[in-house]
Amino acid sequence: MYHCLNSLDCARVLRDSVITILSLAILCCPWIKHSQAQSGQDISQYVQKARAAYQQKDYSTLIENLKQALAVRPNHASYTYNIAVGYALSGNQTEAYSWLNRLADMGLVYNVSADKDFASLKDTSEFKNLVQKFETNQKPVGNSTTAFTVHEKGLVPEGIAYDPVEKTFYLGSVYKRKILSIDQAGAVKDFSAPADGLWSVMGMRVDAARRVLWVCTASHPQMMDFNKAETGLSGIFKYDLRTKRLVKKYMIASTAKPHWLGDLMLNSRGDVFASDSVTPAIYVLDHRTDGLELFLENSAFVNPQGLAFSADEKKIFLADYLKGIFAIDVRSRTVSLIKPAPHTTMLGFDGLYSYRGTLVGVQNGVRPNRLVQLWLNSTATEVQKFEIREANNPIFDEPTLAVIAEHDLFYIANSQWETVDEQGHLAPAEKLHDPIVLKLRL
């Protein structure tokens, strides 16, 4: 069948673009725009033509258009898969094998043997080898251990932060609109108060030197007590870690378009940078002006997520869920897309973190969900080495954001986003699990 993509096109876009006018049916299919903000090269014309070509059995047109789409979104899994479909249905087995091998070499998983479009290949040794490759990609990779478990179902955790001074973790809830603290002894308690007015809690970071917890928050239907009048509102909340109280809210001034600040990072001067995943942009909260301002918009951005600095803080690395990872010169604000390493995909990254000259990312937009580490060249223009650090962990249920403490990556393993529907209805208790934070030695 024609492959209408996995979580890369659906999971993140479903929740991060839910405040647009797009319907669920549209969000779960790669043939349309994923949000109202598009890149300078609009791929919708290619994917729509390709879908129509499939229905009309015009496979050469399907292939041509999806290759055009791939030029805009390199190594996009569903486009690659459907090009293989086109070649298989047009009788070009050699090319079909080649394109399926690209997916297998990326470490991805597809049940190709169940797809009738590959019926002409199924009795060949090449296809059986491909099936074996995809099965191998389903084997567990890595050795994460449990850092702690929070015995409160229905949180839908997204953000996590760590205070090295008090050795305390902070865990943010998407659904319950609150922040928990977990101390060194494992004691869990509510950190935020209902009066704080948090919406869904997204990315968080601790400024240990200044004793501040910075929190991204966004209003959307997948949270309890959603107020439709607040649709598309988003901002950054500042908590004083000495008093454990909210001290200030910084809201995006423009309400003409919806906003969703999903993640943030800090520089050594105490400035806060945050990514807007719905109206694509980066915002900055300058410590000198104490105001939230637009830092950068760029037509190349589609769905910004995690942020990380280079060691010298001269570059910002931005994970765009549907484009890859961008390198941004802080001074000139020029933007360039980092070239992937061969046989890898840079799509579907959520959290992104700097560690000893490398980038560590939570890649939950591909199947299987995984944690990877990237080594860039000296100019940060391409990936020289791509290593899968954790994958196919049975605990995974859409891992999300993380925090690095010394040499360990602590990450939310089972956010369980899909347990809340677009109307804000939480799944029954028997389908919910306690949130687990795993630890991976870097």
C-alpha positions, 0 to 999 in steps of 0.5 A, a space after each residue: 500500500 502507499 505508505 502514509 507515514 509513521 510518527 515523523 509526520 504524525 506524532 510531533 506534528 499532531 501535537 505541535 500543530 494541533 492549534 492550526 486549522 488542520 484536521 487529524 486526517 491531514 496531519 497523519 498523511 505526508 501529502 499536505 502541508 504539515 503546518 501553516 508555515 512552510 519552507 521557501 521550497 513548498 513540497 506540497 505540490 510534489 507530494 500531492 502530485 505523487 499521491 495522485 500518480 499512485 492512484 492513477 498507477 503513473 509510477 514514473 510521475 510518482 517517483 519523479 515528484 518524490 525525488 523532488 520532495 527528497 531534494 527539499 527534505 533529504 532522507 525523508 523516510 516515507 518519501 524514500 519508501 514510496 519511491 521504492 513502491 513506485 519502482 516495485 510496481 513499475 517492474 524495476 526490482 533493482 531500484 526498488 531494492 536500492 531504495 529499500 536498502 537506504 531505509 534499512 541502512 538508516 537503521 529504520 524498521 518497516 514491515 515490508 513483507 506485509 505490503 502488497 505493493 512489494 508482491 513482485 519482490 517477495 520470492 527473491 533472495 534480495 527481498 528476503 535479505 531486506 526483510 532480515 535487515 529490517 528485523 535486525 534493526 528491531 534488536 535493542 541497542 544501548 544500555 540505559 538504566 532506570 534513574 527514577 520512576 514517578 508514580 503518577 499516571 496521566 502526567 504525559 511528561 515532556 520537559 526535564 531539568 536538573 539542578 546540580 546545586 540541590 541535586 534535584 530533578 524537575 519534571 514537567 507535565 503536558 496534561 496536568 499542567 504542572 511541574 514536579 520536583 524529585 530530590 536526591 532521595 527520590 521524594 516527589 512533590 508538586 513544585 509549581 502551584 495551580 495559581 501559577 497559571 501554567 499551560 502544558 509544560 514543555 522544555 525546561 532548563 536550570 540556570 544553576 548560577 543564578 538559581 533560576 528554573 526557566 520553563 516553556 509553556 503552551 496552551 493547546 487542547 491536549 491538556 486538562 481544563 483547556 480554555 479555547 480562548 487561550 489557543 495558541 498562547 505561549 511563553 516562558 515562566 521564570 521560577 526562583 529556586 531559592 524561594 521555589 516561587 514563580 517570579 515572572 511570565 514572559 509572553 510572546 507579544 504577537 497573537 495574530 498567529 499561534 505560538 508554541 515554545 517547545 524547548 529552550 537553552 541558556 548561554 553563559 550570560 544568562 540569556 534564554 533562547 526558545 524555539 517556536 514549533 508552530 510559527 517557526 522561529 527562535 525567540 530570545 529573552 535577553 538578560 539585559 532588557 529582561 524582555 522576550 523578543 524575536 531572535 530569528 525567523 527563516 523561511 527554511 524552518 518548518 517545525 523547530 524543536 530542540 536547541 543546543 549551543 556550540 562549545 564557544 556559543 558562536 553557533 546555535 544548533 536547531 533541530 527541525 523535525 521535518 528538515 534536519 539540524 540547522 547550524 545558525 551563526 549567532 552574530 550574523 544569524 545566517 542559517 545552513 542545513 547540516 549535511 547528514 552522514 551517509 546512510 543516515 536521516 536527520 529528521 525527527 529530532 526532538 531534544 538536542 544537546 551539546 556534549 564534549 564537541 558532539 550533539 546528542 539527540 532524541 530522535 522520536 520521529 523515526 521508527 524505531 525511536 532512538 537516541 543518537 550521537 553526532 560528530 560534526 566536521 570542524 566547520 559544522 557543515 556536515 556530520 562525520 559520524 552518526 552513532 545510535 546510542 539507544 534504540 528499541 528499548 521496551 520501555 520507550 513510548 515516545 521518548 522526549 526531552 533530556 538533560 545532561 548531568 556530568 557524563 550522563 543523559 537523563 531522558 523521559 522514556 515514556 511520555 505517552 503523548 498518544 494517551 491524550 486525544 485532540 479533545 483533551 480526553 485522557 485514556 483509561 487508567 489501565 492504558 496508562 503507565 508511570 513515567 520513567 526517566 532513564 539514564 545513559 552514560 555518554 
